[in-house]
Amino acid sequence: MMPAFARMGGAAAAAGRTPRGAGVKRTSWWQWAVVALPAWLGVAPLDAGAADAVTIHVATDGDDAWSGRLAAANADRSDGPLATPRGARDAVRRLRAAGEQGVEVVLHAGRHELAEPLRLEAIDGGTPDHPVVWRAHGVGRVVLTGARRIATFAPVVDDTVLARLPEAARGQVVQADLAAAGIADAGTFAGAGNRPEVFHADRPLPIASWPNEGFATIGELLGDRPINDGGLPGNAVGKFTCETDRLPAWQREPDGWLAGYFFWDWSDSRQRIRSVDPAAKSIELEPPHTTYRTGQRFYAFNMLCELDRPGEWCVDRDRGLLYAWLPAGEREVTVSTLPQLVEIAGAEHLVLRGLLLEGARNSVVTISGGAGVTVGGCRLRNAGGWGVVVEGGVGHAVRGCEIHDVGEGGVMLSGGDRAGLVAAGHVAENNHVHHYARLQRTYRPAVEVKGVGNRVLHNHIHHAPHNGILLNGNDHLIECNRIHHVCQETGDVGAFYMGRDWTMRGTVVRHNLFTDLVGPGHLGAMGVYLDDNASGITVVGNVFVRASRAVLIGGGRDNVVENNLFIDGAPAVEVDARGLGWAASMVAPGGIMRQRLDEMPWRTPRWTARYPGLAALLDEEPTAPRRNVIRRNVSVGGEWQRIEPAAEAGVVVEDNLVDVDPRFVDAVRGDYRLRADSPAWDIGFRPIPLDRIGIVADGWRRFIPEE
């Protein structure tokens, strides 16, 4: 077999290191072509890594029996690149065992379809001076995928199946045998981790659903298990009416599902349909049930009778058959198969760079334990779970990545010792995360940060149903992020959200831009939502533009809101005293707040020195807000503040500039810098580095996306 780089005269190959004792490495014209030419053309550089690194090459037409080295253009073609990432991993292990310090794996252009997740362990890592680097070649697109191609579709000839299809779909919908395509497990729709999906032209195709756009609503609740949560009546039976004429067709569907916001606008779930009764206009769901409320939203999916548009699909999971109305033009589709794409466990000083990673049913990349792992300059997309999940370890980073069209969140950073207040030092920096949370709609943010001492910097986050940044833990830094058009489908939510724990203190939310936030559900959306007595948070130097209720302090204490710009807030700042009212049970002895307080060693010297306000918590009235400070802010347009009377004693409001022209440079064009003659300087307002907010060009990315 002649590999692709040989047919091209070596023009797509990178210069590798000559094996020890094999002579002096020569530089030929093809080596210049792949190293210098991309930079000359203005495309992504090859990033050849350390000069003394041994390079292992992988190509789709390579061979795992070869060495992985590239020879000169006129060399014997019985050797060359490896065929698979797994083969490369094993080659790296051999090199490291032989004493090689610097090793890199270069993946050449093409679609590298993984038969199993690529698992990298402690043995696969490097050192601070010599990390092990897995990177794209730099010429052409390098794709690592866990999806399988569906090469063969057949007409639907089963009369019972044809009868279930809408009339317009008969003759249009085709079927494929998943097992014949190498997909033994048709997956589940119940929860995260094994959701099947179908992709075409690099985009996820919509599953057959009703209604095609938007939601239906729950009618009358049926059953005798009433509940009343937060003053809202409902039940927990899983049976209700719906005004629709679709129920007779649903009776013939064996695997129909509902997805929706069945009680709260901030909590979604998926449940299988047990039965429908057209005469009663009722739907009954299989247990386990959640809670349900009249007027709440849902949609139905995975029923042949609703496969009524080009691009839609559904799956008969029992028979392993995929049904699809294929889009016009190129008809090749893929189906996600692997649970994860890359699993990194216990490794240190390892880099994934410049790769396109896709096609997992769960998360694309998982990192557990270890230290100093970086996912940089990669595109992660078309997966059922998260883009990157970091759990434990120290100093891991996700930098300069594009993350979109994932079923859950973008990046999860979890690490650090809360009891000892020891930082993990993880970072999510300079990433573009958008159009996420496609499948699990709530509490799947662009970035979730947990533990102690992690950073979320310079990310551009937009277009999602729920949170932009979700926070748990202590001493995190949320800085210079641009967040807009999130919380689009939910209510009582925040673009930045945390709450219900007095001990999660020390986080700084600084120099971020929050714009265009409107939640359609009950209670709408907030910019920074310090929910349910969240305390000890500093919100400083941010810009809020049309951010609904821009900052909401929900009964907490020791929060500082300082030096922010509020433009058209509704209101800009709100403080309530919920612990003295409807949330009193949370903060009372035995309540969730006391339980979480007791889980932390908050009376120890380390904690009392770090958080003096927490030390005195139970000596005061813990149900009441205390020591919240709102000062030196600028608010123009909309409403300035809304402070519940019971909270007024616990809030200091001072030196704010309200409803006075702040003299922006050009507010019409979104330039909210303050002119030299702004009256804000007179109250001690400090400049906000607007030019540093959002994505910046650096060594991990060479361009800044507009949206």
N, C-alpha and C positions, 0 to 999 in steps of 0.2 A: 504494500500500500504506500502511495506517495502522499505524505501529509501536505496540507494546504500551504504551509509556509515554503515548502520546497517547490511547489508549482509556481509560486510567486517569486521564485528566485531568492527566497529568504527575506523579502521586503517587509514581511509582517512579523519578523522574529526579533527578539530583544537579545542584546549581548549578555551572555552568561559568563560565569567565572570558569576558567579552564581548571579541570581537576588537578589536584596536587601532583606535581611531578610530570605533568603532561606537556610542559613547554610553556612558551610565552604567548599570552593572549594577543591576537592581532586585531586591528580595527580595519574593517572592510567597508565598501560603499553601502552595503545593506544595513550594517550597524548604524551608520550615520542616518540612513533613511528613517529608521524607527525611533532614533533618539532625538535627532535635531530637527527633522522635517516637521513633526507635529507642532513643535514650538514655533517654527518659522511660519506655519500656516495659521497660528493662533488658536489651535485646538488644545485639548487637555494634554499636559506634558506626560512623558512616560513615567516619571518619578522612579528612577531606577534604584533608589535606595542607597544603602551604604556601599562604598566602593569595594569593600572586602567581603560582601555578601555572596554566598553561593545561591545561584538562581535556578529554580526548578520551574519548567514550563509545562503548561497544560493546554492541550488543544482538542477540539471535538473529534478530530481524526488522528489523534495520537494513539499511543499504545502503552498500557501500564507495564509492559515488559521492557520498555526502553528506559533510558537513564533520566529523561527529563531535561537533558542539556541540548543546546542548539550548537551545531557545528557550522563551519564556513559553508558558503553557498555551494561549493563544488564537492562537499564531503559525501561519504557513503551514507545513503538514506536508510540504512538498516537501524538507525538510532534517531532519536528526536524527542519530542514532547510526550509527556504522559497523557492518558486519555481522560482520567477522572480526578476530581478533587480528593477522593479517598486515596487514590494511588499517590497523589502528591503528599497527602498527610503522612502516609507510611514512609515515603522517601525522606521527608523532613525528619522523621523520627530516627531513621538510620543515620542521617547526617549529624544530627545532634548527639546521638550516641557515640559517633566517631570523633566527637570533639569540635565540630564546626560551631562557631559562635553565631555568625550572621547568616540567616537563611531567609530567602523570600520565594514565594510562589507567585508566578505570573500566569494569569489565565488569559488566553487569547480569545479573540472575538468569536461569538457563537452562543448557542443555547446549550448550556451544560445542565442536563436533566439528571437530578439526583435520584438514585434508587432508594436511598435512606438518608436521614439527616446527617450532615457532616458534623461529627462530634469531635471537638478539640479539647484536650484535657491538659493536666499539669505538664505532662511530658511534651506537649506541643508548643509550649511557650518559649520565650526567650529571656533576655536580661534587659535592664534599662538601657545599656549601651548598644545592645544587639537584639532588638525585638524581632520576632518572626512576623513577616509581613505577607499577607495575601492581598494581591492587588490585580486590578485590570491592566491589560497590556498597554492601553492608551491609544490603540488604533482599532476602531470598531467597537461595537457594544458587546459587553460581556454579561451574560445572563446566567444566574444560578436559579433554577426553578424546581419546585416540588410538584408542578402540575404535569399531567399527561395529555398528550395530543389525542384527540378523537379523530382518527383518520377515516373512519367508515360510518356513514349514516345510511339507514335504509328507510324506505317508505313505511308508513303505518298501515298495516293491512288488517289488524285485529278489529273486527266490527264493534266489539264492546268498547274498545278504546276510541275508535272513530266516533261512536255515539256520544261519548263524553266531551269531545272537543266542540268548541263553537263552530258553527257552520263555516265561517270565513277561514278558519284554521285548517279545515280538512283539505288535504292535498298540499298544505304548506308545512305542517309539522312533520318532522322526521324523528327517527329513534336511533339510539346507539346502545350497544351492549357494553356496559362498563367493564365487566370482567374481561371481555375480549380486548379491551384497551389497557389491561393491566391494573384495573382499579377494582380490588376485591371488596372494599368497604365503601358502601354508599353513604355512610355518615349518618348524622343526626341533626335535627333542628332544635333540640331541646335546650342545649346550653353551649358554652364555649368549648373549643378544643377539637371538634370534629365536624364542623359544618362544611358540607360540600358546596362548591361554587363553580360557576362556568364563566369563562373569559373569552373574549373575541376582540381582536385588534387592540390588545393591551388594556382592555377595560373590562370590568365585571359586567356581565349581563344581568338584567333584572329577573328575579324569579317571578313566575306567574302569580298575580295577586289581584285582589279586589278590595277597594276600588283601585283603578290604575294610578290615580293620583290622590294624595291626601288620605283621609281616614273616614271610616264609618263611626257611629257612636252607639254606646250601650243604651238600650231602652229601659224597660222595667226589670228590676232585679227579682229573680225567682228563688225562693228558698227561705229558710227560717233561721239563718245564722247571722243576725244583724250585728253590725259593729258601728262605732262612732269614734272616728279618729280625728282629733283636732277640730271637733265641732261639725265634721262632715259625715253624714250617714252613708252606710254601705252594707255589704255582706261578704261572706267568704264561701259562697256556695259554688260559684263557677257556672251559673246558669242564668241567662238573661234573654230578653227579647231584642230584636233588631229589625227595623223597618227596611226590608229589602225583598225583592222578588227572586233572589239568587238561591234561596234555601232548597228548592226542589232539586236543582242541579247538584248542590253540595251533598245530597243524600247518597249519591253514587260514588263519592270520593272517599277512598279508604284512609288517606293520609293527609287530610287537610289540617292547617294550623292557623292560629291567630297570634298576632304580635301587637302589642299596644301598651298604652299607659292606662292600666285598668282601674287604678284608684288615684294615684298621685301623678302630677305632671312631671315629676322628677324620678320616676321609677318605671322602667319598662320590663316586660317579660314576654316569653313565648310559650304557648300552650297548645297541645294537640286537641282537635275537635273530637269529642266522643260521639255526639249525635246532634242532629238538627230535626226540628219539627216544623215543617212549613205551615201547618194549620195554626199552630200556636205562635208562629214567627219567633221561635226560640232556638238558642244555641246552647249546648251543654259541653263543657270542657272536661278533659280527663284530669284527675288529681295528679300531683298535689296542687291544690288551688292557692291562689294569692287572694287579695281582696279586690272588690269591684264596687264601682260607683256609677250611678246613672249619669249619662252625658259624657263619660270618658271615651277616649279614642282608641281605635284598633283597626287593623286590616287583616284580611285572610290571605293565605298563600299556599303554594304547592298543590294546586288542584288543576287537573286537566281542563275542567270546564271554564277556568279563568285564563287559559293560555290563548289570548286573543290578539296579540300584537307581535310584529317582527321583533326578534331579539329576546323574547321571553322563553323560559324553560321551566320544567319541573321534573321530578325524579320519582320513579317507582322504586322505593328503597328495598322492598321485599324481592322484587324480580331483578333488581340491578339494571334498570332501563332508564336512560335519559331521553326525555322528549324535548325538542327544541324547534322553535320557528326561527330558523337561521337568518341572520341579517343578509342583506343583498351584498353582492361582490364576493370577496374572499371568504370562504365558508369554513376555514379551519378554526376550531375552537379547542380550548384546553379545559381540563377539570382539575381542581386542586386535589392533592392526594396525601402528601406528607404532613405529619402533625407540625413539626418545626422544620426550618431549613438548615440553620446552623445552631448547634448547641455548644457553648463554650463553658466548661466546668472546671474550675480550679486553675485555669491557665493564668500566666503572668506575662505581661509585655508582649502582647499579640495585637496585630492590626489587620482589620479588614478595610480595604481602600478601593474606592472607585468602581464597585460592583453594583449590578442591578440584581436585586434579590426579590423573588416573588413566588407565589403559588403554594403557600402553606395554608393548611386548614386552621392552624392556631397561630402562634407568633412566629415572626420571620427569624429573628435572632434572639437567643436567650443567653445571658451571661450570669453565672453563679460562682460565688467565691472568687478567689484569685485577686489579681491586682494589675492595674495599668493596661487594661484591654481597651482598644479604641475601635469604634465603627465610624469611619470617616469618609466623607465624600461619596457615600453610597446612595442609591435610590432603592427604597423599600416600598413595595406596593402589592396590591392584589392578593391579600391574605385575609383569613378569617379572624385573626387575633390582633396582637399588637405588632408594631414595627420592631422595637427593641425592648426587651425586658431585662433589667439589671437587678439582681437580688444578691445582696451581700458583697463581700470583697471590699477593696478600697481603690480609689483613683480610676474608675472606669469612665469612659467618655463616649458620647455620641455627638459627632461634630460634622457640620457642613453637609448634612444628609437631606434628601428629599423623601418625605414620608407621606403617602396619600393612598386613598382607596383601600384602607385597612378596615377590617370589620370591627375592631375595638379601638384602643388608643394608639398614640404615636410612640412615646418613650415612657417607660416606667423606670424610675431610679429609686432603689430601696437599699439602704445601707447605713451603717453607723450603729452605735450602741446607745440607746436612749437612756438606759439606767445610769450609765457612766458618762453620758453626754460626750461621747467620743465620735468625732466626725468621720464620715466615709470619704468625702471629697469627690463624689461622682459629679459629672457635669453633662448637661444637655445644652449644647451651644451652637448657635448659628445654623439651626435647622429650619427647614420650611415644611411645616406640618399642616395639612389641609385636607378637607373632604375625608374625614375619618369618622369612626363610630358608625359605620354603615349598618352593622348587624346588631350589636349591643349598643343601644343608643345613649344610655345614661351612665355616668361615672366612668367613662372611658375617654379621658381628656387627651389633648395633644401631649401634655407632659404631666405625669403623676410623680410626686416626689414624697418619699417617706424616709423615716430614720432621723439622722442628724448630719448637718453640715454638708448638704448637697447644693448644687448651683444650677440655675436655669437662666441662661444668658442669650441675648441676641437672637431669639427665635421669632419667626413669623408664623403666626397661628391664625387660621381662619376657616370658615364654612364647616360648621359642625352643629349637631343638635343640642349638645350639652356643654360641659365645662371646657375651658381652654387649658387651665392649670388647676390641678387638684392637689392639695397639700395635707400631709400628716407629718408630725414630728417637730423637730426643734432646729433652730439656728440655720435655716436655709436662706439662700439669697436668690431672689427673683428680680432680675435686672435687665433693662434695655430690650424687653420683648415687645413686639407689635402684635396686638390681638384685636380681631374684628370679626363680625358676622359669626359669632358662636352663640350658643344658647338659643338657636333659631327654632327649636321644636319643643322646648320645655319651659316650665315655669318654676318660680321660687328657686332660682339657680344663680350661679355667679360665674363670670368669665374666669376669675380667680376665686377659688372656694376652699374653705376649711371650717371646722367647727366641732362643737360638742366635746371639748376637752380643755380644762384649765391649764394643763401642763404643757401643751404644745406651743411653746413660746420662743422668742428670739429671732423669728424670721423677719427679714427686711424685704419689702416690696418697693422697688426703687427704679425710677426713670423708665417706666413702661408706658406704652401708648395703648389706651383702650378706646375703641370707636365702634359706633353703630351696633349697639346691643339692645335687642328687643325680644323678650321671651313671650310667646303667645299664650302660655298657660297661666294657671292661677298664680298670682303675685308677681309675674313677670321676671325680668332678669336684672342682675346687678353687675357692676364692674368688679369691685372687690367685695366679696361677701364673707364677713367674719360672723359665721352663723352660730347660733346656740351657745352663747357665752364664750366664744373664742377670745383669747386674751394674749397680751404681751406681744403684739404685732406692730411693726412700724411701716406705715404707708407714706412714702416721702418722694417728692419730685416726679410724680406721675402726671400724665395728661389724659383726661377723660373727655371725650367728645361724643355727644349723643349716646351716652352710656347708661341711659335709663337711671335707676338709682345707683349712682356711681360708687359710693362707699356706704355699706350698711354694717354698723356695729350692732350685732344682735344680742345685747345684754351683757357683753363682756367687759373686761377691765384692763387697765394698763396698756391701752392701745393709743398710738400716736398717728394722727393724720395731719401731715405738715408739708407745706411748700408744694402743693399740687395745683394744677390748672384744671378747673371744672368748666366745661362749656356745654350749655344746654342740658344740665342735669335735671333729674325729675324725682327726687331732689339730688343735689350734689352729695350731701352727707345726711345720713339718718342714723339715729341712735334710739334703741328701745330698751325697755326694762322687763323683758320677757320672763326673767327669773323671779320677778315679783308677781307675775300673772300666770298666763296660760302654761308656761314652761316650769312652774315651780316644782313639779314632781321630778324633773331632771336634776335639779340642784339640791333637793332635799336629801337627808341621810337615806342611803339605800338606792338613790337614783343613779343614772348612768354617769353623771359628772363625778359623783363621789366614788363610784367604782373605778373609773379611770384615774382619778387622783390617787387612790390607794394602790394602783398598779405601779406607780413610779415612786422612787425614794426621794420625794420632794422635800423632806425635812433634813436631808443630809447636807453637810457644809458645801459640797460641790453645787447642789441645786440652790440653796439659799443664797450663796454668793452670786450665782449667775442670774437668778430671778428674784430680787428682793420683794417684788410685789406678790409673788406666789407664797413666800414664807409667811406672810401675815394673813393669808386667805381666810382661814377658819376663825381667826380672832376678830374678824370684821363680820359684816352681814354678807355672806358669800352669795346670796341670791340677788344682790343689787349690783348694778354697774358702778365701777369706781375708777377714778384717776384716768379717764379717757381725755385726751388733749387734741383739740382741733385748732391749729394756729397757722398763721402766715400762708393761708391758701388764697387763691384768686378764683372767684366764681362769677361767670357772666352768662346771662340768659337762663331760662328755665327757673328752677327753684333752688334756693341756697341750702336750707337745712330743714330737717324735720326731727325734732327731739321730743320724745315722749315725756310728759311732765314728770313722771316718776323717775326718769333717768337724768333730769337736769342737774341734780345735786352731785352727780358723779361725772360731769363733763365740764371741762374748761374750754371755752370758745374765746379766742383772743387774736387780735391783730390780723383779721382776714379782710381782703378787699372784695366787696360784694356789689354787683350790679353797677360798677363803675367801669367805663371804657378802659381796658388794660393796655390799649394801643399795641395790638399785635402788628407784626410786620405785614402780613397779608392773610387775614383769616379766611377770605373768600377762596383762596387757593390752598388753604390748609397749612399755611406757614404761621405757626403759633409762637414764634419767637417774640420776645418783648422788645420794643424799641427802647432806645436810651432814655426817652422822656416818659417811660411808663410809670404811673403812680405806684406800681407794685414794688419798685425798689425802695420806696419810702417805708414800707412795712417790714423790710428786711428780707424780701423774697430773693432767693438765689437762682441763678440761671439753671435751666434744665437742658442737658445735652441732647437736643432733639436730633442732631445729625448722627448720633451714635445709636439711636433706637432701631431695632430690627436687625436684619441680616447685614453683615459687612463682608467685603471681599477679603479672603485670607488664603493661607496655604491649602485649605481643604476645599475651597470653592473659588472659581474665577469669575462668576457672574452673580448678580443679585436679581432674583425673580421679582417681577412687578406684583403679581398676585398669586 
